[in-house]
Amino acid sequence: MKSIIPFFLFLPISLMAQKNALNFDGVNDYVNLNSVAPTLANKTNFSVEFWMQAMTQKQEYAVLFSINGEHSSGDINKLIIRISGSEEGIYNTITVNAPYYGDQKIIGSTNVLNNRCHHVAYTYNNGVHTLYVDGILEGTMTKTIHLYASDRYNLGQEFDVEGTSQFYTGMIDDVRIWNKIRTQNEIENDRFFELNGNENDLLAYYNFNQGVAGGNNKSITTLNNLVNTSQKGTLIGFDLSSTTSNFTSANCVFETLAVKKEIPLFNFTLFPNPTQNFIEVSGINEKCTATVFDVNGRLIFTKTINNSDKRINVESLNNGVYLLQIETESNQVKTRKFIVNK
């Protein structure tokens, strides 16, 4: 009897369908995530990931994610993930800093103020901080931080003692907090896929798929946590009735990982990669639908391929990184990255 290697297929795939994000107006919008503080208390290894699409910032050093100490203990900024500013001499990248008792920083190099989607991932490993943007390592620093159940967690701003500050303007989506050090390979491979909420080592997951994009959502006061329903975020300052300061259509995360089903392994490879004019798919033995997306999840074109016609013409594409999704007639789906470099 042949052994069957299990492959966990995630289906159905739903491209950009009823997927929401949250728009922050840069004035007074933020999400209070204090409910996760007890879960992260005393952790020495954890990871944070999210998607962002920034607009022109209204405030310098706009904050995406922050951990502050309790207000009674003073101005304790334990961890700040923010847009760079005049202190760094650059205004359009991500900076990670831990200002309390010494201001060590990671200053990124990727322009995130270009109105495009960017994935940000941060890991903390016993004093070593690491930043990735779009799956690429941006830098590391060493500084020990201590987390307590009384700490204050926020999206979209940080506290200076008791006052809010550095409000962010733009979209945030798909926030994940892990009880592990996510590897660069895990970050790169999983960033385009939404989760179920029951993945191993996942402490908190906010997919923002609530309300009606751009509609009247004033009755919504919390942000759902798919891992622990008792640890929701609290929406503060949002108008929740227009195209800004509200839930909006997501532009970044484009595939949904839904029901897991154990089936024989499906895999394929692409060559040449990088390419100039075409890519050829190897490893398929049935009729398939091949769909090409750009890195922001926007569909470019679709083609049917089969065992005798596996070549896909990409000569019309500009230089850059793209994603090829292959779906078989038996509903197996896999996605691979390819590069056009003419």
Helices and strands as residue ranges (DSSP letters): E 6-11, E 20-25, E 30-32, G 34-36, H 37-40, E 45-54, E 63-68, G 71-73, E 77-83, E 94-98, E 104-107, E 118-125, E 128-133, E 136-142, E 152-155, E 158-160, E 163-165, E 169-178, H 184-190, E 193-194, E 202-206, E 222-223, E 233-236, E 247-249, E 255-256, E 259-264, E 269-271, E 278-282, E 288-294, E 299-305, E 311-313, E 320-328, E 333-340
